[in-house]
């Protein structure tokens, strides 16, 4: 523990914080606040960056904004401080207020012609030329999965739902999400086997399962509830059938990013750690809602990180679930903040691994660092509660 604390002090010094500023019971709260409000290593404060993304009309900015939304929600859960919750509300309101009926977007190149509220890509660079002025369901799902998490918290916290401002936000945002996110894409035929919304890869489809899982708990629409349950039930079954065990890696799960059960002719690819984040984020959420995924599943994922993905002498992670480092994407295994880090709330040893990781690698993925710190703060709070 002394070594870990010494490492953390180094991190705090590098970010311009004094150790005395850190919350005595949960050091990650102070680390997040420093980076969120004042910035670090000559980088802009996370709050400024995420606020900027929330005001963007480019739907591609919803993904980096989702890191911020997940972060401030986690910080609220860790501290119950309304300043974080209020920022979450601002982020969401800014996004929703920028939506326009598709038919009113005269420059849209969308293949649809309905009147759902939406956003398009506004990036004419070579990388996004094929998407420019078109809608993209993936960006919307990435962000709105965390919107549903926020809604769940508000509905199930009496001190919040009793306040008119939060109750009004809850009501209008739930209605918008059900109609202009879920219904919009579901009605447009984004289905697998005629059953549910899917995107073609295990990690891409996790956003819809995440959303469906929570919406099924809070909706008042019985028809949509049936759609939500069917969606996450289908995803759970397909994902679990994709999970494999290997004799040389006992007690863990490995899966492909492609669907093994589909006969699309696609070459199969083992899941990379970076995008595996998204699958793990869903499993954690579903597990905590007592939907399908068990403690055994969680333990197998924790063991995968501890025993096979963490490179102790390099303070980082392997790139693919099978332990290989041959890149399939541009993201290395160091992208941990969306899902893998959340496993630390169940496992103190894993939480300690992330303390080491942050000390040596916290500036590798600037836009996700705040999400990493926030989820470590929530992990720590939950671990302390279990100990009491």
Backbone torsions as a table, in degrees:
resi	resn	phi	psi	omega
1	UNK	NA	-36.7	178.4
2	UNK	-60.7	-39.5	179.0
3	UNK	-63.2	-44.0	-178.6
4	UNK	-63.9	-42.6	179.1
5	UNK	-64.5	-37.3	178.2
6	UNK	-64.6	-40.5	177.7
7	UNK	-61.5	-43.6	-178.8
8	UNK	-63.7	-38.6	178.3
9	UNK	-58.7	-40.4	178.0
10	UNK	-59.9	-43.3	179.4
11	UNK	-62.0	-43.4	-177.2
12	UNK	-65.9	-39.3	177.9
13	UNK	-63.0	-42.8	-177.7
14	UNK	-67.5	-23.7	-179.8
15	UNK	-96.4	4.3	176.7
16	UNK	86.2	12.6	-179.3
17	UNK	-101.5	148.7	170.1
18	UNK	-95.8	149.8	-175.8
19	UNK	-62.7	-29.4	-179.5
20	UNK	-67.7	-18.9	179.9
21	UNK	-78.4	-17.7	-174.4
22	UNK	-77.5	137.9	175.5
23	UNK	-53.7	127.2	-171.8
24	UNK	-64.1	-32.9	-178.1
25	UNK	-89.7	-27.1	-175.9
26	UNK	-141.8	91.6	-173.7
27	UNK	-62.5	-22.6	-177.2
28	UNK	-71.8	-24.2	177.9
29	UNK	-63.5	-46.7	178.9
30	UNK	-65.4	-37.1	179.6
31	UNK	-66.0	-43.5	178.1
32	UNK	-62.5	-47.4	-176.6
33	UNK	-59.5	-40.1	179.8
34	UNK	-62.0	-45.5	-178.1
35	UNK	-75.5	-28.2	-177.3
36	UNK	-76.0	-40.7	-173.9
37	UNK	-100.0	-29.9	-175.7
38	UNK	-119.1	-17.1	-179.9
39	UNK	84.1	175.5	-179.4
40	UNK	-158.0	156.7	179.8
41	UNK	48.6	42.6	178.0
42	UNK	63.7	19.2	176.7
43	UNK	-97.8	155.0	178.9
44	UNK	-66.8	150.4	174.1
45	UNK	-58.0	140.5	-179.6
46	UNK	-56.5	-37.9	-177.8
47	UNK	-59.5	-42.2	179.4
48	UNK	-63.8	-42.0	-178.0
49	UNK	-65.2	-48.8	-177.2
50	UNK	-70.2	-33.4	176.1
51	UNK	-63.9	-39.5	177.5
52	UNK	-61.5	-45.7	179.2
53	UNK	-62.3	-36.1	-177.8
54	UNK	-67.1	-22.9	-179.5
55	UNK	-94.4	-2.5	-179.7
56	UNK	-76.0	146.4	174.3
57	UNK	-98.8	3.1	177.5
58	UNK	-86.4	113.8	-175.3
59	UNK	-59.8	-23.4	178.6
60	UNK	-65.3	-20.5	179.2
61	UNK	-78.2	-6.7	179.7
62	UNK	-67.7	-30.9	-179.5
63	UNK	-66.8	-53.5	176.6
64	UNK	-62.7	-29.9	176.2
65	UNK	-66.7	-32.4	-179.8
66	UNK	-61.7	-32.8	176.4
67	UNK	-60.2	-41.0	179.8
68	UNK	-69.5	-41.0	179.3
69	UNK	-63.5	-46.0	177.6
70	UNK	-60.7	-37.1	-178.2
71	UNK	-65.1	-50.7	-176.2
72	UNK	-70.3	-29.1	174.2
73	UNK	-65.5	-45.2	178.7
74	UNK	-61.1	-39.2	179.4
75	UNK	-66.8	-37.2	174.9
76	UNK	-63.3	-44.8	-179.7
77	UNK	-63.1	-32.9	-179.2
78	UNK	-77.0	-32.5	-171.2
79	UNK	-118.7	-21.3	-172.7
80	UNK	60.3	24.7	177.2
81	UNK	-87.3	123.6	-174.1
82	UNK	-68.6	-14.3	179.8
83	UNK	-63.6	-33.9	178.1
84	UNK	-73.8	-43.0	179.5
85	UNK	-62.0	-40.5	-179.6
86	UNK	-65.9	-34.7	175.4
87	UNK	-67.1	-38.1	177.1
88	UNK	-60.0	-43.5	178.7
89	UNK	-62.5	-41.5	178.6
90	UNK	-62.4	-46.4	179.3
91	UNK	-55.1	-48.7	-175.9
92	UNK	-67.4	-45.1	179.6
93	UNK	-60.9	-40.7	179.0
94	UNK	-59.9	-42.8	-179.9
95	UNK	-65.7	-50.2	-177.2
96	UNK	-63.0	-39.2	-178.9
97	UNK	-67.9	-18.6	179.5
98	UNK	-88.7	-7.3	-179.5
99	UNK	-71.6	147.0	177.7
100	UNK	-131.7	149.7	172.4
101	UNK	-57.0	135.6	-175.0
102	UNK	-53.3	-40.8	-177.1
103	UNK	-67.6	-16.7	179.0
104	UNK	-89.8	-6.1	177.5
105	UNK	-92.7	87.9	-170.4
106	UNK	-64.5	-26.1	-178.5
107	UNK	-92.1	5.0	-177.7
108	UNK	-66.7	142.6	173.7
109	UNK	-112.9	23.0	179.6
110	UNK	-60.3	147.8	177.7
111	UNK	-81.5	-2.2	179.4
112	UNK	-106.4	162.9	-177.7
113	UNK	-136.4	22.7	179.9
114	UNK	-83.6	-170.7	-173.3
115	UNK	-120.8	24.5	175.2
116	UNK	-66.7	148.7	174.4
117	UNK	-68.4	139.0	-172.5
118	UNK	-160.3	-176.7	177.7
119	UNK	-141.3	160.0	177.2
120	UNK	-129.3	166.1	174.8
121	UNK	-74.1	130.8	175.6
122	UNK	-123.7	67.4	-179.0
123	UNK	-145.2	109.4	-176.4
124	UNK	-95.5	9.9	179.3
125	UNK	-64.4	161.8	-176.4
126	UNK	-56.8	-38.0	-177.2
127	UNK	-62.1	-35.1	-175.6
128	UNK	-115.6	18.6	-176.5
129	UNK	-57.0	-38.1	-177.1
130	UNK	-73.1	-18.9	-179.2
131	UNK	-100.7	-13.2	-172.6
132	UNK	-55.8	129.8	179.4
133	UNK	71.2	15.1	176.9
134	UNK	-112.0	161.4	173.9
135	UNK	-80.6	158.9	172.8
136	UNK	-142.9	112.8	-176.6
137	UNK	-64.4	-31.4	-176.9
138	UNK	-61.5	-45.3	-179.6
139	UNK	-63.1	-39.7	179.2
140	UNK	-65.7	-44.7	-178.2
141	UNK	-65.5	-37.1	-179.9
142	UNK	-58.3	-44.7	-177.7
143	UNK	-77.4	-46.3	-171.5
144	UNK	-74.8	-14.0	171.4
145	UNK	-60.5	-40.1	179.7
146	UNK	-77.8	-24.9	172.2
147	UNK	-61.3	-43.3	179.8
148	UNK	-64.5	-34.7	177.0
149	UNK	-63.3	-41.8	177.0
150	UNK	-61.4	-43.9	179.5
151	UNK	-62.4	-40.1	179.6
152	UNK	-61.6	-42.6	179.6
153	UNK	-62.6	-47.0	-178.5
154	UNK	-62.2	-45.5	-178.0
155	UNK	-63.5	-36.0	-173.9
156	UNK	-98.0	14.2	174.2
157	UNK	-119.7	106.0	-173.3
158	UNK	-57.4	-38.6	-178.4
159	UNK	-66.1	-20.4	178.8
160	UNK	-92.0	-51.6	-174.0
161	UNK	-66.6	-19.8	177.8
162	UNK	-78.0	-16.9	178.9
163	UNK	-85.8	131.3	-174.1
164	UNK	-58.1	-40.8	-176.6
165	UNK	-62.1	-44.4	179.5
166	UNK	-74.2	-36.3	178.9
167	UNK	-64.5	-41.6	177.9
168	UNK	-65.7	-41.6	177.2
169	UNK	-60.5	-45.6	-179.6
170	UNK	-58.1	-49.3	-175.0
171	UNK	-63.5	-48.5	-177.0
172	UNK	-70.6	-37.0	-178.1
173	UNK	-72.6	-38.5	176.2
174	UNK	-62.3	-45.1	179.5
175	UNK	-61.6	-42.6	179.2
176	UNK	-63.3	-45.4	-176.8
177	UNK	-64.6	-43.9	-178.7
178	UNK	-65.5	-38.1	-176.8
179	UNK	-85.2	-50.7	-168.6
180	UNK	-96.6	-1.0	171.4
181	UNK	-116.7	-67.0	-175.8
182	UNK	-66.2	-58.3	-176.0
183	UNK	-60.6	-39.9	-178.8
184	UNK	-55.4	-51.7	-175.4
185	UNK	-81.1	-31.3	177.3
186	UNK	-66.2	-43.5	-178.6
187	UNK	-70.5	-21.7	179.4
188	UNK	-82.2	-0.2	173.5
189	UNK	95.2	16.7	177.0
190	UNK	-80.1	81.5	-173.8
191	UNK	-136.1	157.3	175.3
192	UNK	-115.7	120.3	-178.6
193	UNK	62.1	25.8	179.7
194	UNK	71.7	14.3	-172.8
195	UNK	-112.9	-39.8	-169.5
196	UNK	-155.8	171.9	-179.8
197	UNK	-79.6	128.3	177.1
198	UNK	-146.9	158.5	-173.1
199	UNK	-119.9	-9.2	174.5
200	UNK	113.2	-13.1	179.1
201	UNK	-136.7	151.7	-177.4
202	UNK	-56.4	-41.4	-176.8
203	UNK	-76.8	-35.4	-179.5
204	UNK	-68.1	-34.6	-177.4
205	UNK	-81.0	-13.8	-179.6
206	UNK	-63.4	-30.9	-179.3
207	UNK	-62.0	-41.7	-179.3
208	UNK	-69.7	-38.3	177.7
209	UNK	-64.8	-40.8	177.8
210	UNK	-58.8	-50.0	-179.3
211	UNK	-61.9	-45.8	-177.5
212	UNK	-63.5	-39.4	-178.6
213	UNK	-59.8	-46.4	-178.4
214	UNK	-74.9	-44.0	-179.4
215	UNK	-59.4	-33.1	178.4
216	UNK	-63.5	-23.6	-178.7
217	UNK	-86.7	-20.6	-171.9
218	UNK	-121.2	-13.5	-177.3
219	UNK	-68.1	153.2	172.3
220	UNK	-109.5	5.3	-178.8
221	UNK	-98.7	108.9	-175.0
222	UNK	-65.1	-34.7	178.5
223	UNK	-65.3	-46.0	178.7
224	UNK	-68.0	-35.7	179.0
225	UNK	-58.4	-40.2	177.9
226	UNK	-63.1	-39.0	176.5
227	UNK	-63.3	-43.7	-178.1
228	UNK	-62.7	-46.4	-178.6
229	UNK	-64.1	-41.8	178.6
230	UNK	-62.5	-38.6	-178.1
231	UNK	-64.9	-53.3	-176.3
232	UNK	-73.7	-27.1	176.2
233	UNK	-65.9	-43.1	177.5
234	UNK	-62.8	-45.6	179.9
235	UNK	-63.2	-44.0	179.9
236	UNK	-57.3	-45.6	-178.0
237	UNK	-65.3	-44.5	-180.0
238	UNK	-65.6	-42.9	-178.8
239	UNK	-66.1	-45.3	-179.0
240	UNK	-62.5	-35.6	178.7
241	UNK	-70.8	-20.1	177.4
242	UNK	-79.9	-21.6	-177.6
243	UNK	-69.6	139.0	-179.5
244	UNK	-127.2	157.2	168.9
245	UNK	-119.8	148.8	-179.9
246	UNK	-127.4	142.7	-177.7
247	UNK	-62.9	-30.4	179.8
248	UNK	-85.8	-4.5	177.4
249	UNK	-137.2	67.9	-174.7
250	UNK	-70.5	151.2	173.6
251	UNK	74.6	21.4	179.6
252	UNK	-139.4	167.6	174.0
253	UNK	-108.1	141.7	169.7
254	UNK	-130.3	143.0	178.5
255	UNK	-145.8	163.7	176.9
256	UNK	-92.8	153.7	174.0
257	UNK	-75.3	-20.5	176.7
258	UNK	-93.7	158.8	-179.0
259	UNK	-86.1	115.2	-178.1
260	UNK	-66.7	-29.6	-174.3
261	UNK	-82.3	-9.1	-179.2
262	UNK	-91.0	148.9	-178.8
263	UNK	-110.5	49.4	-176.6
264	UNK	-80.9	-11.9	-176.8
265	UNK	87.1	-2.8	178.1
266	UNK	-64.9	143.0	172.0
267	UNK	-68.3	138.2	-179.3
268	UNK	-81.2	141.8	178.8
269	UNK	-130.7	129.8	175.0
270	UNK	-62.3	144.9	-178.9
271	UNK	-63.3	131.6	172.7
272	UNK	-80.4	152.5	-175.8
273	UNK	-62.9	-40.3	-178.0
274	UNK	-56.7	-53.6	-179.3
275	UNK	-78.6	-18.9	173.7
276	UNK	-60.7	-23.9	174.0
277	UNK	-46.6	-44.4	-170.8
278	UNK	-70.6	-37.9	176.0
279	UNK	-64.8	-44.6	-178.8
280	UNK	-65.7	-39.5	178.3
281	UNK	-57.4	-43.6	178.4
282	UNK	-64.9	-45.8	-177.5
283	UNK	-61.1	-41.2	177.5
284	UNK	-60.8	-46.4	-179.1
285	UNK	-63.3	-47.2	-179.1
286	UNK	-64.3	-41.5	178.4
287	UNK	-59.1	-44.6	-178.0
288	UNK	-70.1	-17.9	175.1
289	UNK	-96.1	7.0	179.9
290	UNK	60.6	39.0	178.0
291	UNK	-110.5	105.4	168.2
292	UNK	69.7	-54.6	-170.2
293	UNK	-80.8	135.3	-169.9
294	UNK	-107.8	174.3	175.8
295	UNK	-60.4	-35.2	177.5
296	UNK	-61.5	-42.6	177.7
297	UNK	-61.2	-45.2	178.9
298	UNK	-61.5	-44.9	-179.6
299	UNK	-62.3	-38.7	178.6
300	UNK	-64.1	-36.9	177.4
301	UNK	-70.7	-40.7	176.6
302	UNK	-60.5	-43.4	179.5
303	UNK	-63.9	-36.3	178.2
304	UNK	-59.0	-45.8	-179.3
305	UNK	-66.9	-48.7	-174.1
306	UNK	-67.4	-41.6	-171.1
307	UNK	-93.7	-29.3	-169.5
308	UNK	-127.4	-22.0	-178.4
309	UNK	-99.4	-34.2	-178.3
310	UNK	-74.7	127.7	177.1
311	UNK	-104.1	97.8	-168.2
312	UNK	-63.0	-38.8	-176.7
313	UNK	-80.6	-8.3	177.8
314	UNK	-115.9	-3.9	176.8
315	UNK	56.0	40.2	177.3
316	UNK	-150.0	-168.2	-172.5
317	UNK	-125.0	154.1	175.2
318	UNK	-63.3	163.9	-175.8
319	UNK	-90.1	-26.9	-177.7
320	UNK	-130.8	156.0	-173.9
321	UNK	-64.0	-24.1	179.2
322	UNK	-84.0	6.5	177.3
323	UNK	90.4	0.1	-179.6
324	UNK	-83.4	164.5	179.9
325	UNK	-123.5	14.0	176.1
326	UNK	-76.9	117.5	-173.0
327	UNK	-70.2	131.0	171.9
328	UNK	-103.2	-19.8	178.8
329	UNK	-131.8	177.8	178.3
330	UNK	-81.1	-8.8	-178.6
331	UNK	-95.6	130.3	176.4
332	UNK	-84.9	174.9	-176.3
333	UNK	-66.1	-8.7	-177.9
334	UNK	-71.1	-10.5	176.2
335	UNK	-77.7	105.0	-171.3
336	UNK	-124.1	-8.3	-162.3
337	UNK	-77.8	-22.6	-176.3
338	UNK	-78.0	-30.6	-174.3
339	UNK	-144.2	-54.3	-173.7
340	UNK	-54.9	-44.0	-177.5
341	UNK	-61.7	-27.7	-178.4
342	UNK	-67.0	-17.2	176.0
343	UNK	-68.0	-19.7	179.5
344	UNK	-63.8	-17.3	178.4
345	UNK	-71.3	-15.2	179.3
346	UNK	-103.3	-11.3	-166.7
347	UNK	-145.4	110.1	-178.8
348	UNK	-62.7	-36.9	179.0
349	UNK	-62.4	-41.2	179.3
350	UNK	-67.6	-39.0	176.5
351	UNK	-59.8	-39.0	178.8
352	UNK	-66.7	-34.7	175.8
353	UNK	-60.6	-41.1	-179.7
354	UNK	-70.2	-27.0	173.1
355	UNK	-61.2	-43.7	178.0
356	UNK	-66.6	-41.6	-178.5
357	UNK	-60.6	-46.4	-179.0
358	UNK	-61.6	-40.0	-177.0
359	UNK	-60.1	-32.2	-174.7
360	UNK	-109.0	-15.2	-172.3
361	UNK	-135.8	15.9	-169.4
362	UNK	-68.1	-12.4	-179.2
363	UNK	-105.0	9.1	-177.8
364	UNK	-70.0	-35.0	-176.9
365	UNK	-127.5	74.7	-169.8
366	UNK	-48.2	-48.8	-172.1
367	UNK	-68.0	-19.2	179.5
368	UNK	-103.1	-4.5	-177.4
369	UNK	-59.2	-42.2	179.8
370	UNK	-60.6	-39.0	177.2
371	UNK	-64.7	-38.9	178.4
372	UNK	-63.1	-49.9	-178.2
373	UNK	-62.7	-41.1	-178.1
374	UNK	-64.5	-42.8	-179.9
375	UNK	-71.8	-28.8	172.9
376	UNK	-67.2	-36.2	176.4
377	UNK	-63.9	-43.9	178.8
378	UNK	-66.7	-42.6	176.2
379	UNK	-53.1	-50.0	-176.3
380	UNK	-60.5	-42.3	180.0
381	UNK	-63.2	-43.0	-179.6
382	UNK	-68.5	-37.7	177.7
383	UNK	-66.0	-39.6	177.9
384	UNK	-65.5	-37.9	178.3
385	UNK	-64.0	-37.8	178.8
386	UNK	-66.0	-32.2	-176.2
387	UNK	-76.0	-25.1	-176.1
388	UNK	-77.5	NA	NA
